[in-house]
Amino acid sequence: MPRSHGPGAVFKWTLLAPLFALLLFLVPVFLLQLYFSVHSWTIYLGSWWDAEFVWFDVFQEVLSDPRFGWSIVRSLVFAGVSTLGCFAVGFGLALLMYRPFRGHGLYYAFFILPMLTVPIVIAYTFEMLLYQKGPVNGILSAVLGTDVNVIWLADPRIAVLTTVLLEIWNWTPFVFIIMMAGLAALPRDLEEAAQSLGASRWRIFLEVKLPLLRPVIFLALILRFLEAIGEFPKTWALFQGGPGTATETIPVYLFLTTWTYFHVSRGAAMSYVVLLLMVGIVLMAIRMLRREKRILDRLYQAPAARP
């Protein structure tokens, strides 16, 4: 049997078939989006097929739109801060939980519960909790012994903090699971060797565990950051970009432009700009992960190379 028709070829095409099916679905969508981005069309200007061809004028409008620029800044800040928050809490919980103990499974299920909750349910639940005279301010008032009236949802200075805290609460379990897997996979012999040499727990953590965990840490941070950039359901359900434009991130501004203001061409051009931005971030992330893998490979090969 020719090699190209063997079991290996069948397996390869079985794996590639879903990818080609996805491309068949996505390519027409991208082409239609490209058409809209080089034509000036809104739903108020008649048929989309008769729209005026304007070359890259729509892209120029998008790139000179300060509101779009601020939405990118907000998304990057929101993703960066919430990613660091998720990592700090998730890694701390993983360090407490990665070794089995009584009731381990119950705590594990409890900690991953926020990630399993539907975002829109989270938004409406916290809308009730964060009401000015709601339970959160009530509990804070009781604990602090003073009347707390934080306007979590209507004050532009607080609204951003609210979205970040909600994102951390929702997605900390994601980092927690990744770091649990990373900690469980660490080779015990290196830790035991360090213990036999009299190293303290803190020193073992800093000089043995942390270097070995670096690729896992980078993976958790990168995946969480990329997911946070696209956060939409909770922010939209709670704020719709407000108060003012305080929570107007990239997905929110794209939705407003395309489906509230009906500037379809501008929305399409924005999507391409965001796509290029995300491709740049992903390529940078892949480069960082490859670098970490090379460092880890050298770390494992060094003891083996010694006589």
C-alpha positions as CSV (number, residue, x, y, z in Angstrom):
1,M,0.0,0.0,0.0
2,P,1.5,3.4,-0.9
3,R,2.5,5.4,2.1
4,S,0.1,8.3,1.2
5,H,-2.8,5.8,1.6
6,G,-1.6,4.1,4.8
7,P,-3.1,4.3,8.3
8,G,-0.9,7.3,9.1
9,A,-2.4,9.3,6.2
10,V,-5.9,8.4,7.3
11,F,-5.2,9.5,10.9
12,K,-3.6,12.7,9.6
13,W,-6.6,13.6,7.4
14,T,-9.0,12.7,10.2
15,L,-7.3,15.3,12.4
16,L,-7.2,17.9,9.6
17,A,-10.8,17.5,8.5
18,P,-12.3,19.6,11.3
19,L,-9.7,22.3,10.5
20,F,-10.7,22.4,6.8
21,A,-14.4,22.4,7.8
22,L,-13.8,25.4,10.0
23,L,-11.9,27.2,7.2
24,L,-14.8,26.6,4.8
25,F,-17.0,28.3,7.3
26,L,-14.7,31.1,8.2
27,V,-13.3,32.1,4.8
28,P,-16.6,33.5,3.4
29,V,-17.1,35.4,6.7
30,F,-13.7,37.0,6.4
31,L,-14.2,37.8,2.8
32,L,-17.6,39.5,3.5
33,Q,-16.0,41.4,6.4
34,L,-13.2,42.5,4.0
35,Y,-15.9,43.7,1.5
36,F,-17.6,45.8,4.2
37,S,-14.4,47.3,5.5
38,V,-13.5,48.8,2.1
39,H,-17.0,50.0,1.3
40,S,-19.0,52.7,3.1
41,W,-22.2,51.1,4.3
42,T,-24.7,51.3,7.1
43,I,-28.2,49.8,7.2
44,Y,-29.6,53.2,6.4
45,L,-27.8,53.4,3.0
46,G,-29.8,50.9,1.0
47,S,-28.5,47.6,-0.3
48,W,-25.1,46.5,0.9
49,W,-24.3,45.3,-2.6
50,D,-24.6,48.8,-3.9
51,A,-22.3,50.4,-1.2
52,E,-19.7,52.9,-2.4
53,F,-16.1,51.5,-2.7
54,V,-13.9,53.8,-0.6
55,W,-10.6,51.9,-0.5
56,F,-9.0,52.4,3.0
57,D,-11.0,55.5,4.1
58,V,-12.9,53.4,6.7
59,F,-9.6,52.1,8.2
60,Q,-8.3,55.7,8.4
61,E,-11.5,56.8,10.2
62,V,-11.1,53.8,12.6
63,L,-7.4,54.5,13.3
64,S,-8.0,58.2,14.0
65,D,-11.0,57.5,16.3
66,P,-9.8,58.3,19.8
67,R,-12.8,56.4,21.3
68,F,-11.5,53.2,19.6
69,G,-7.9,53.9,20.8
70,W,-9.2,54.3,24.4
71,S,-11.1,51.1,24.1
72,I,-7.9,49.3,23.2
73,V,-6.1,50.8,26.2
74,R,-9.0,49.9,28.5
75,S,-8.9,46.3,27.2
76,L,-5.2,45.9,27.7
77,V,-5.3,47.4,31.2
78,F,-8.3,45.3,32.1
79,A,-6.8,42.1,30.8
80,G,-3.4,42.8,32.4
81,V,-4.7,43.7,35.9
82,S,-7.3,40.9,35.9
83,T,-4.8,38.4,34.7
84,L,-2.3,39.3,37.5
85,G,-5.2,39.1,40.0
86,C,-6.3,35.7,38.8
87,F,-2.7,34.4,38.8
88,A,-2.0,35.7,42.4
89,V,-5.1,34.1,43.9
90,G,-5.1,31.0,41.7
91,F,-1.4,30.2,42.3
92,G,-1.8,30.7,46.1
93,L,-4.8,28.3,46.2
94,A,-2.9,25.8,44.1
95,L,0.0,25.9,46.5
96,L,-2.4,25.2,49.4
97,M,-4.2,22.4,47.5
98,Y,-1.8,20.5,45.3
99,R,-1.1,17.9,47.9
100,P,-3.9,15.5,48.9
101,F,-5.6,16.0,52.2
102,R,-9.0,15.1,53.8
103,G,-11.8,16.9,52.0
104,H,-9.6,17.8,49.1
105,G,-12.2,16.9,46.4
106,L,-14.9,19.1,48.2
107,Y,-12.6,22.1,48.3
108,Y,-11.5,21.5,44.7
109,A,-15.2,21.5,43.5
110,F,-15.9,24.6,45.5
111,F,-13.0,26.6,44.1
112,I,-13.8,25.8,40.4
113,L,-17.5,26.6,40.8
114,P,-17.2,30.3,39.6
115,M,-15.7,29.1,36.3
116,L,-18.6,26.8,35.7
117,T,-21.2,29.5,36.2
118,V,-22.7,31.2,33.1
119,P,-21.3,34.7,32.8
120,I,-24.8,36.3,32.4
121,V,-25.9,34.7,35.6
122,I,-22.8,36.1,37.3
123,A,-23.6,39.5,36.0
124,Y,-27.2,39.6,37.2
125,T,-26.3,38.0,40.6
126,F,-23.6,40.6,41.3
127,E,-25.9,43.4,40.1
128,M,-28.2,42.5,43.0
129,L,-25.3,42.0,45.4
130,L,-23.6,45.3,44.4
131,Y,-26.6,47.5,44.6
132,Q,-25.9,50.6,46.7
133,K,-28.1,49.4,49.5
134,G,-27.4,45.7,48.7
135,P,-25.7,42.9,50.6
136,V,-22.1,43.8,49.8
137,N,-22.3,47.3,51.2
138,G,-24.3,46.0,54.1
139,I,-21.7,43.4,55.0
140,L,-18.9,46.0,54.7
141,S,-20.8,48.4,56.9
142,A,-21.3,45.7,59.6
143,V,-17.6,44.6,59.5
144,L,-16.2,48.2,59.4
145,G,-18.7,49.6,61.9
146,T,-19.5,52.5,59.6
147,D,-22.0,53.2,56.9
148,V,-20.5,52.1,53.5
149,N,-22.2,53.4,50.4
150,V,-19.8,52.4,47.6
151,I,-21.5,53.0,44.2
152,W,-20.1,49.9,42.6
153,L,-22.1,50.1,39.3
154,A,-22.7,53.8,38.7
155,D,-19.4,55.5,39.6
156,P,-17.0,55.6,36.6
157,R,-14.0,55.3,39.0
158,I,-15.4,52.3,40.8
159,A,-17.0,50.6,37.8
160,V,-13.7,49.6,36.2
161,L,-12.6,48.1,39.6
162,T,-15.9,46.2,39.7
163,T,-15.3,44.6,36.3
164,V,-11.8,43.6,37.2
165,L,-12.9,42.0,40.5
166,L,-15.7,40.1,38.8
167,E,-13.3,38.8,36.2
168,I,-10.9,37.7,38.9
169,W,-13.7,35.9,40.8
170,N,-14.9,34.3,37.6
171,W,-11.6,33.1,36.1
172,T,-9.3,32.4,39.1
173,P,-10.2,28.7,38.9
174,F,-8.8,28.5,35.4
175,V,-5.3,29.5,36.7
176,F,-5.9,27.4,39.8
177,I,-6.4,24.2,37.6
178,I,-3.3,24.9,35.4
179,M,-1.0,25.6,38.4
180,M,-2.3,22.5,40.2
181,A,-1.4,20.4,37.2
182,G,2.0,22.1,37.0
183,L,2.8,21.6,40.7
184,A,1.6,17.9,40.6
185,A,3.9,17.2,37.6
186,L,7.1,18.6,39.3
187,P,9.7,15.8,39.8
188,R,10.0,14.9,43.5
189,D,13.6,13.9,43.3
190,L,14.9,17.5,42.9
191,E,12.9,18.7,45.9
192,E,14.0,15.7,48.0
193,A,17.7,16.3,47.0
194,A,17.4,20.0,48.1
195,Q,15.8,18.9,51.4
196,S,18.6,16.4,52.1
197,L,21.0,19.3,51.6
198,G,19.2,21.3,54.3
199,A,17.4,23.9,52.1
200,S,14.5,25.6,53.7
201,R,11.0,25.4,52.2
202,W,11.1,29.0,50.9
203,R,14.5,28.4,49.2
204,I,13.2,25.2,47.6
205,F,10.2,27.1,46.3
206,L,12.3,29.9,44.9
207,E,15.2,28.0,43.5
208,V,13.7,24.6,42.6
209,K,10.0,24.8,42.0
210,L,9.6,28.3,40.6
211,P,12.2,27.8,37.8
212,L,10.6,24.5,36.8
213,L,7.1,26.1,36.8
214,R,8.1,29.0,34.6
215,P,6.7,27.6,31.4
216,V,3.4,26.7,33.1
217,I,3.2,30.1,34.7
218,F,3.7,31.8,31.3
219,L,1.1,29.5,29.7
220,A,-1.4,30.4,32.4
221,L,-0.7,34.1,32.1
222,I,-0.9,34.1,28.3
223,L,-4.1,32.1,28.0
224,R,-5.8,34.1,30.7
225,F,-4.7,37.4,29.1
226,L,-6.0,36.4,25.7
227,E,-9.3,35.3,27.1
228,A,-9.7,38.5,29.2
229,I,-9.2,40.7,26.1
230,G,-12.4,39.2,24.6
231,E,-14.5,39.5,27.8
232,F,-17.9,40.8,26.8
233,P,-21.0,39.2,28.5
234,K,-20.5,40.3,32.1
235,T,-19.3,43.8,31.1
236,W,-22.2,44.3,28.7
237,A,-24.9,42.9,31.0
238,L,-23.8,45.1,33.9
239,F,-22.6,48.4,32.3
240,Q,-23.2,48.5,28.4
241,G,-19.9,50.4,28.3
242,G,-20.9,52.9,31.0
243,P,-21.1,54.8,33.2
244,G,-20.0,57.2,30.4
245,T,-17.3,55.3,28.6
246,A,-15.6,53.9,31.7
247,T,-16.1,50.2,30.8
248,E,-16.0,50.6,27.0
249,T,-13.5,47.9,26.1
250,I,-12.8,46.6,22.5
251,P,-15.7,44.0,22.4
252,V,-18.2,46.5,23.8
253,Y,-17.2,49.3,21.5
254,L,-17.3,46.9,18.5
255,F,-20.8,45.8,19.5
256,L,-22.0,49.4,20.0
257,T,-20.5,50.6,16.6
258,T,-21.9,47.7,14.6
259,W,-25.2,46.8,16.3
260,T,-26.3,50.0,18.1
261,Y,-25.0,52.7,15.7
262,F,-25.3,50.3,12.7
263,H,-21.9,51.5,11.2
264,V,-21.3,48.0,9.8
265,S,-18.3,49.1,7.7
266,R,-16.6,50.7,10.6
267,G,-17.3,47.6,12.7
268,A,-15.7,45.4,10.0
269,A,-12.6,47.6,9.8
270,M,-12.3,47.6,13.5
271,S,-12.4,43.9,13.6
272,Y,-9.5,43.6,11.2
273,V,-7.5,46.1,13.2
274,V,-8.2,44.0,16.4
275,L,-7.4,40.8,14.5
276,L,-4.0,42.2,13.6
277,L,-3.4,43.3,17.2
278,M,-4.3,39.8,18.5
279,V,-2.1,38.1,15.9
280,G,0.8,40.2,17.1
281,I,0.1,39.3,20.7
282,V,-0.3,35.6,20.0
283,L,3.0,35.5,18.0
284,M,4.8,37.3,20.8
285,A,3.2,34.7,23.3
286,I,4.3,31.8,21.2
287,R,7.9,33.2,21.1
288,M,7.9,33.6,24.9
289,L,6.6,30.0,25.4
290,R,9.3,28.6,23.0
291,R,12.0,30.5,24.9
292,E,10.7,29.1,28.2
293,K,10.7,25.6,26.8
294,R,14.3,25.9,25.7
295,I,15.3,27.2,29.2
296,L,13.4,24.2,30.8
297,D,15.1,21.8,28.4
298,R,18.5,23.1,29.3
299,L,17.6,22.9,33.0
300,Y,16.7,19.2,32.8
301,Q,19.7,18.4,30.5
302,A,22.2,20.0,32.8
303,P,22.2,17.4,35.6
304,A,22.2,14.5,33.0
305,A,25.3,16.0,31.3
306,R,27.3,16.0,34.5
307,P,29.5,12.9,35.0
